Amino acid sequence: MKLLKNKIKITHRAHRFLFAFLMSFVTSSVVSAIVIFMTKGLVVDFFQFWLLSILRAWPVVLILILIFVPIINKSLEYIFEKKND
């Protein structure tokens, strides 16, 4: 199913960065919310703690994804052969 008729064309490098950018935001947001909820509970200033936590974690997670996703992909390609579904 095609959702967009005219997709925006981007380079593989841009696609890799956008993936890392979005994945790092989602990951750091969800993990931060869960950890804060588990340690502090649903306190009045939960959102403030959460936002500060995201701002600290997001750049770290972004850099780690940019570094490790290519390494992990290469390792998987070395070990496994892709099978057509």
C-alpha positions in Angstrom: 0.0 0.0 0.0 1.4 3.4 -1.0 0.6 6.2 1.3 2.4 8.9 -0.6 2.3 9.2 -4.4 5.4 11.5 -4.7 8.0 10.4 -2.1 10.8 12.7 -1.3 14.1 11.3 -2.6 17.0 11.4 -0.2 20.5 9.9 -0.1 21.3 6.8 1.9 23.3 8.9 4.2 20.4 11.3 4.8 18.1 8.3 5.4 20.6 6.8 7.9 20.8 10.1 9.8 17.0 10.6 9.8 16.5 7.1 11.1 19.0 7.7 13.9 17.5 11.1 14.7 14.0 9.7 15.1 14.9 6.4 16.7 17.1 8.2 19.3 14.3 10.6 20.1 11.7 7.8 20.6 14.1 5.6 22.5 15.4 8.3 24.9 11.9 9.7 25.4 10.3 6.3 26.3 13.2 5.1 28.4 13.5 8.4 30.3 9.7 8.4 31.0 9.8 4.8 32.3 12.9 5.3 34.5 11.6 8.5 36.0 8.2 6.9 36.6 9.9 3.9 38.3 12.2 6.0 40.5 10.0 9.0 41.3 6.5 7.9 40.5 4.0 10.2 38.9 5.0 13.4 40.7 3.8 16.9 40.0 7.1 17.9 38.2 7.3 14.6 36.3 7.2 16.5 32.9 10.0 18.8 33.9 12.2 15.8 35.0 11.3 14.0 31.8 12.1 16.9 29.5 15.5 17.5 31.2 16.2 13.8 31.0 15.4 13.6 27.2 17.6 16.7 26.5 20.5 14.9 28.3 20.0 11.5 26.8 19.0 12.3 23.2 22.4 13.4 21.9 24.1 10.5 23.6 21.6 8.0 22.1 21.9 9.7 18.7 25.6 9.4 18.6 25.5 5.7 19.7 23.0 4.8 17.1 25.0 6.5 14.4 28.1 4.5 15.5 26.6 1.1 16.3 23.8 0.6 13.8 26.3 0.3 10.8 28.5 -2.1 12.9 25.6 -4.2 13.9 24.2 -4.3 10.4 27.6 -5.4 9.0 27.9 -8.1 11.7 24.5 -9.4 10.9 25.3 -9.4 7.1 28.5 -11.3 7.9 26.7 -14.0 9.9 23.3 -14.3 8.2 22.1 -14.3 4.6 18.8 -12.5 3.9 16.0 -14.6 2.8 13.2 -13.3 0.6 9.9 -13.6 2.5 
